[in-house]
């Protein structure tokens, strides 16, 4: 998180700093906005991203009308202290056109996007969803399914072709995501363990 707001170079662009907004789960770039000192203070206090709108000439919290707010995860300055990077959890589409990102071809981590779908299924439990049926079957049943998929993946690696191995691996990853969330965990928790093991910061 930003630790020294006073070190930011507010003078370079007449009191405004560009802010690159990135999805913390998928790493997809969502939008670019601007903050002045007041917008930065409001963002840090509310933990919801607030910009200075050059069009409205006032502070503007993203989603204040639509409800599609950007919940702040972290905020940091670049090496010149004149640009900010905001990692967020978006609550709904970010773009006013109804898309997740203002950049149509912005790359992202699909596994993170899939995890968001799993989270929504866990909360909403749509009747026709396979994921819903897994959650309602309970942790023990999901764990059994993960075990089955792990065995099938191992067998595919030994006796089947590359396409079969990729298909079985996809099944394994999906069911593992469901199992993690059934236990109140996330993919990020697993990645954190990997980082600690390899001392990646």
NORGICOR-V119823 format. One line per field, one symbol per residue. ss: DSSP state (~ for helix, > for strand, _ for the rest). phi: phi as a letter, one per 40 degrees, with the letter a starting at -180 (. if undefined). psi: psi as a letter, one per 40 degrees, with the letter a starting at -180 (. if undefined). Layout:
ss: ???
phi: ???
psi: ???
//
This chain:
ss: ____~~~_________>>>>>>>_____>>>>>>>_~~~~~~~~~~_>_>>>>____>>>>________>>>>>>>>_____>>>>>>>>___________________~~~~~~~~~~~~~~~_____~~~~~~~~_~~~~~~~~~~~~~~~~~~~~~__~~~~~~~~~~~~~~~~~~~~~____~~~~~~~~~~~~___
phi: .dbbdcccccccbfgbbcbcbbcccbgcccabbbbbccccccccccgbcbbcccccgacacdgcbcgccbccbaaaccccfbabbbcbbcbhcccccgccbcbdbccacccccccccdccccccfccccccdcccccgccccccccccccccccccccbbccccccccccccccccdccdcccgbacccccccccccbfcb
psi: ihdgdeeigeddffeihihhhhhddeehhdihaiiadddddddddefhhhihhddefiihhhedddegihhhdihiiadefeiihhhihhgaidieeeidiehdehiihdddddddddddddddfidehddddddddiddddddddddddddddddddeiidddddddddddddddddddddeeiidddddddddddefh.
//
